[in-house]
Amino acid sequence: MTRRLLWKLCWIIGLGTISLFYVINIITSHTEDGMSYIEIADRQQINDWSTEAEKLYLSGDKQALKSWLDALKFSEKTWAGVLEVDLNQVAGSDMPGSITDGVLLGRDVSWKIHLYFSDNPIMEVTFSDGRARFLIQLPDRMRPGSHLGYVSLALQIILPMMLLIPLTFVLYNHIMSPLRRLERATRSFSEGQFDVRVSRAMGRRNDELTQLANAFDSMASRISELIISQRQLIADLSHELRTPLTRLEISINNLLEGGQNSEEIQRVDRESKNLRKLVEDTLTLAWLENEERSHKGRQLETVDLVDLMDVLLEDATYEFSDRRLAVELPESAPVKRSNHRAVGQALENILRNAFRFTPARKTVSVTLAEQNASYLIFISDQGPGVPKPFLEKIFRPFFRVEGSREARGGFGLGLALAKRQLESVNATVYAENGEKEGLRVVIELPKDDFSQQP
Amino acid sequence: MKPVKLLVVEDDPALNEQLALLLTNKGYEVDRSYDGDEGLTSALTQSYHLIILDVMMPKRDGYAVLKNIRKTRSTPVLMLTAKGAEEERINGFHHGADDYLTKPFNSTELLLRIEALLRRSGGDPEVAHVAELHFHDISLNKAQRRATVCGENLDLTPIQFRLLWTLMLYRGDVLSKAFLYQTVLHRTLGPHDRSLDMHLSRVRRKIISAGGRGEALQTVHGEGYCLS
């Protein structure tokens, strides 16, 4: 059955609402009934007054009866009287005694009171002779149902709330518990646990939400298959390339050492080194993209950016000895919970890029500035710069700007690698064109990478 | 002098051949094995100064071989590993390997690692007794772990002291990074690891700011460091 959840909800909400109304109706009328009667003690009080009135009436002392009634009226703030009733038949057949005897002007004390009438009813007690009656308007203090307002509030609002809140809770849980499972699964999946599946945890349930779980599972299987096969491919490819590259390098070394030093062999040597760099960079990039960002295996350490810069600049000036270098570094710039290999590789790639595009006898400048919670590193070259629309694209793998900055060696991987390495230590990098010339790369490194657990 | 005996365990026949040729040309005596089982048998029955062991091999992989060797022998082992996925894991790896070299590598890198390992395991008997070293205006006292430049105290961390001590002990020699990692940091040199270079830069800065000749700590690009 499709749309099981819909039917389930229809049943629960439809039936539930009807039975709720029904129950509330029954309880309300029952409670109101119960509240409509005069208290036993009050009934007794009225009967007692009647007895007293009858005694005075029978004694024939009308003055005494009147003053007693006045006193009663005053003390109860109501109206009371004694009435003689003489029923005279005008026409029609003889009335049965049961009717003429039982005729009342007021209400018997055992009857229900209309709670919705604002005036108090007249109560009546017949004297023993059956003709004279004691009548009194029910005193306010004896009127039943004084809590009716609260009771109807409770019955019409609080009682339904008390039933509806648990019902809502049950419905919410019924829908949310599988969704929560799905949420947990999605989170673990995104953290790299590719074997999580949800449909097994759904138990005997079978509705729209289990369909969602099944869809998640098949998506998870498909994606994990793709990722695993991609990783396997990278691992295989890298392994397959590494050994032949090593063989090639050692062969070239042997040739060079054996005195065969022709231009061709030197060219082969250069190309093999390029090839090695390309393979290494591609593998590192693939590794960084594949692995989750947390870098659990990574060692965290305090890195002094000045020491690291010294090392990298020494290498760069050795490699590009015909370029000039302008450096502004403080005495020390420690960064906590970082990784010098990631930062070092990134800075090295950015520096190398700057040197490569700077013509001979021109200057590369490196500045390290301190901010509140971070360090800013500026690396500027005097090269041709990058057209504005490409300033972000230069951080993409294998991206090279046509014309101005191409054909300078390299494969367009350096900056892409640098960006990812920096992201792995929560640093950011962007490029902008210098005021007069060249490209300026700006790196911001947090002084302490709080996102890493100590 | 007695020839130095090495064992090469590598499943790729061409690379195995090349390594053997390269090492023989450098004057080492080389035995060759082509898989883990064979390598383990040779390592346990013969006596070698150093074993070069590939990690990825059919049948028995390098780590399994190493584990077995370590049960009875402490021969220095240089592992040839793959870069990438394994690279990071190796950091916490303590299988008892003395050094790791990731493929692809070139002859120079390999030879420097081998020399560093042999130098460390052979040891220099006479240097153990040296208590004080002097180089121009720099003086080191091992027992007090005190460094002075022109008579002024130089504040060095234990690692920085060991680094300067080692460079002064072997002054004039080019010390490979692989060797310095082993002797100063007591660990192996991993890819893109610049810890040692950073320590050296700091020592150089400190000596210069104390008025000494920091530039005497020279970088020999592609090889290592040298004090001269």
Interface residues (C-beta under 8 A of the other chain):
Chain A: R231 I234 A235 S238 H239 L241 R242 T243 L245 T246 R247 E249 I250 S251 N253 N254 E257 R276 V279 E280 L283 T284 A286 W287 H295 G297 R298 Q299 V303 D304 D307 L308 D310 V311 L312 E314 D315 Y318 E331 H340 R341 G344 Q345
Chain B: D12 A14 L15 Q18 L19 L21 L22 N25 M56 A82 K83 G84 A85 E87 E88 R89 N91 G92 K103 P104 F105 N106 S107 T108 G190 P191 H192 D193 R194 S195 D197 M198 H199 L200 S201 R202 R204 R205 T219 H221
